[in-house]
């Protein structure tokens, strides 16, 4: 399996699909639908969240709420938002 990477407005989101294999609760998808913009879905017989939109639309729609990362029980989602200090 591999990692999926999505560019965001100010950073990027990485999903490690190797860690998603163990998941049965899909809390990241639930969190995104409750607190974010419902960017993911779960398909039968697939591991990990599947984006509802293409990569360009994903970047525009994500509000970078961090809910998916915080609710992931296996640490499969990592959001990096670099801070610029000048």
Sine and cosine of phi, psi and omega as CSV:
sin_phi,cos_phi,sin_psi,cos_psi,sin_omega,cos_omega
0.00,0.00,0.03,-1.00,-0.11,-0.99
-0.63,-0.78,0.01,-1.00,0.13,-0.99
-0.99,-0.13,0.56,-0.83,0.11,-0.99
-0.94,-0.33,0.72,-0.70,-0.01,-1.00
-0.83,-0.55,0.74,-0.67,0.06,-1.00
-0.86,-0.51,0.76,-0.65,0.12,-0.99
-0.98,0.18,0.67,-0.74,0.06,-1.00
-0.94,-0.34,-0.04,-1.00,-0.01,-1.00
-0.90,0.44,-0.67,0.74,-0.06,-1.00
-0.88,-0.47,0.03,1.00,-0.03,-1.00
-0.24,-0.97,-0.60,-0.80,0.05,-1.00
-0.45,-0.89,0.34,-0.94,-0.01,-1.00
-0.87,-0.49,0.73,-0.68,0.00,-1.00
-0.84,-0.54,0.76,-0.65,0.06,-1.00
-0.92,-0.40,0.87,-0.49,0.05,-1.00
-1.00,0.01,0.98,-0.22,-0.08,-1.00
-0.93,0.36,-0.35,0.94,0.07,-1.00
-0.90,0.44,-0.57,0.82,0.02,-1.00
-0.99,0.17,-0.41,0.91,-0.01,-1.00
-0.94,0.33,-0.32,0.95,-0.05,-1.00
-0.87,0.49,-0.57,0.82,-0.05,-1.00
-0.98,0.20,-0.26,0.96,-0.16,-0.99
-0.98,0.20,0.69,-0.73,0.11,-0.99
-0.80,-0.59,-0.11,0.99,-0.07,-1.00
-0.99,-0.11,-0.45,0.89,0.00,-1.00
0.81,0.59,0.69,0.73,-0.01,-1.00
-0.90,0.43,-0.48,0.88,0.01,-1.00
-0.90,0.44,-0.64,0.77,0.01,-1.00
-0.93,0.36,-0.66,0.75,0.03,-1.00
-0.90,0.44,-0.68,0.74,-0.01,-1.00
-0.90,0.43,-0.65,0.76,0.01,-1.00
-0.91,0.41,-0.58,0.82,0.01,-1.00
-0.96,0.28,-0.50,0.87,0.00,-1.00
-0.99,0.12,-0.70,0.71,-0.13,-0.99
-0.95,-0.30,-0.38,0.93,-0.06,-1.00
-0.96,-0.29,-0.70,-0.72,-0.11,-0.99
-0.87,-0.50,0.36,0.93,0.02,-1.00
0.81,0.58,0.87,0.49,-0.08,-1.00
-1.00,0.02,-0.25,0.97,-0.09,-1.00
-0.84,-0.54,0.33,-0.94,0.14,-0.99
-0.61,-0.79,0.25,-0.97,0.07,-1.00
-0.91,-0.41,0.76,-0.65,0.07,-1.00
-0.95,-0.31,0.56,-0.83,-0.02,-1.00
-0.88,0.47,0.67,-0.74,0.02,-1.00
0.91,0.42,0.39,0.92,0.08,-1.00
-0.84,-0.55,0.53,-0.85,0.01,-1.00
-0.99,-0.17,0.74,-0.67,0.08,-1.00
1.00,0.04,0.24,-0.97,0.00,-1.00
-0.96,0.30,0.59,-0.81,0.04,-1.00
-0.94,-0.33,0.75,-0.66,-0.01,-1.00
-0.93,0.38,0.62,-0.78,0.07,-1.00
-0.98,0.18,-0.27,0.96,-0.10,-1.00
-0.76,-0.65,0.27,-0.96,0.08,-1.00
-0.96,0.29,0.13,-0.99,-0.13,-0.99
-0.89,0.46,-0.64,0.77,0.00,-1.00
-0.92,0.39,-0.66,0.75,0.01,-1.00
-0.94,0.34,-0.58,0.82,0.04,-1.00
-0.86,0.52,-0.70,0.72,0.00,-1.00
-0.88,0.48,-0.62,0.78,-0.03,-1.00
-0.96,0.27,-0.60,0.80,-0.11,-0.99
-0.99,0.10,-0.51,0.86,-0.07,-1.00
-0.91,0.42,0.75,-0.66,0.00,-1.00
-0.99,-0.15,0.10,1.00,0.05,-1.00
0.82,0.57,0.72,0.70,-0.03,-1.00
-0.98,0.17,-0.25,0.97,0.02,-1.00
0.95,0.33,0.12,0.99,-0.04,-1.00
-0.90,0.45,-0.65,0.76,-0.02,-1.00
-0.90,0.44,-0.65,0.76,0.01,-1.00
-0.93,0.37,-0.67,0.74,-0.04,-1.00
-0.93,0.36,-0.54,0.84,-0.06,-1.00
-1.00,0.01,-0.19,0.98,0.01,-1.00
-0.93,0.36,0.87,-0.49,-0.08,-1.00
-0.97,0.26,-0.36,0.93,-0.10,-0.99
-0.95,-0.31,0.06,1.00,0.01,-1.00
0.93,0.38,0.49,0.87,-0.05,-1.00
-0.99,0.16,-0.34,0.94,-0.04,-1.00
-0.95,-0.31,0.76,-0.65,0.03,-1.00
-0.76,-0.65,0.81,-0.58,0.05,-1.00
-0.93,-0.36,0.82,-0.57,0.02,-1.00
-0.92,-0.38,0.88,-0.48,0.05,-1.00
-0.84,-0.54,1.00,-0.02,-0.06,-1.00
-0.92,0.40,0.63,-0.77,0.04,-1.00
-0.99,-0.10,0.70,-0.71,0.06,-1.00
-0.97,-0.26,0.86,-0.51,0.02,-1.00
-0.92,-0.40,0.84,-0.54,0.00,-1.00
-0.86,-0.51,0.00,0.00,0.00,0.00
